[in-house]
């Protein structure tokens, strides 16, 4: 394993790349915008998808076979992965550790990139993604990752890699940023300082615009372990056109296209669909009530059609 720095203080205040191997494979051709793709209402209306795949992990430990799926989708023995650890409070240690996991999973070339918002617009930073076939966003604090990347040239290059057939993976905070509506972890009117999201309430869950690779759903993570149902139910009632996807720890959803997902891992993904809910109301205290919300608990190997909003029968 070897590390090298491309930092030139006058040009790149905080740009650091660590390289672990040699060799790469190119991504495919550019295709459909994932937001437009996610708007299809049924499988019959789906346009062809020539873009990449998403592997979104709900945090916790990452089973080797989940990381192997990322490597497989990124080209297998021809893959070149780039870890973006900027959600972490210690990005260099996190980048080093998660690069090692991807190497263990069979990727022959893994780098990690540490940068600040200024250098995310530099030619040098963007050039580090040349030949990259997969990106992995680490865990940490999702707003920190947004602060470093949102609206940058580096983000545009990541999106280009995805649209050209590359794979994007992420865990915990790196999962939360994937959807267009991103849960920050904050709430507007908590009942106490000790516990969070004790209520299902209108206007309580704080969200911002995320990376938008998932346009037709809202992603939440650490879902079952940390009992995060209240905040996701609140959001799907406020955004009934979107599906809520709560991914538990050590579990991923694999999205080969914007239209479908498959669960892979040790636990489950929880799906909430309020598109046909009735009697959606709020009382004077802003508590939400509704009837007819659909809920699915999907284990490893089970799938969900995001355009048709139905479990995929096999």
GIRA-V370699 format. One record per helix or strand. SS is the DSSP state (H for helix, E for strand). FROM is the first residue (numbers start at 1). TO is the last residue. Records with the same first field share a line. If there is no record, write none. Layout:
BEGIN
SS: FROM-TO  FROM-TO
END
This chain:
BEGIN
E: 16-19  53-57  80-84  109-114  134-137  167-171  179-179  181-187  201-201  205-209  214-214  217-221  243-247  251-257  260-265  268-273  278-282  287-291  294-299  303-305  310-312
H: 34-37  43-45  64-73  76-78  91-104  119-121  123-127  142-149  153-163  173-176  229-238
END
